[in-house]
Amino acid sequence: MGSIENCSFSHPGLTELAGEVESLWHEKAATVLALSSVGPAFFALTDDPGRCAGRFEELDMDVVHTRAHNGTYEETGSVR
């Protein structure tokens, strides 16, 4: 909750919103549930996007669906 509390001074209600989405992680609906410092925005990495999106929508949050691998990156060589 450190980042959330740090950002809450400029985003009223952020701490309360975090408490509302936290259950997605505890119930294992989201493998990763985190706050992006850009926005700020909450994001979830999940095998159950409908459940996570539904909860976000219930909380009047905007929802953007994406995939970690969306086919736009190509391997350019080995990483050293």
Sequence and secondary structure as in RCSB ss.txt:
>XXXX:A:sequence
MGSIENCSFSHPGLTELAGEVESLWHEKAATVLALSSVGPAFFALTDDPGRCAGRFEELDMDVVHTRAHNGTYEE
TGSVR
>XXXX:A:secstr
 HHHHHHTTTSTTHHHHHHHHHHHHHTTS SEEEEETTTTEEEEE S HHHHHHHHHHTT       S  S    
 S   
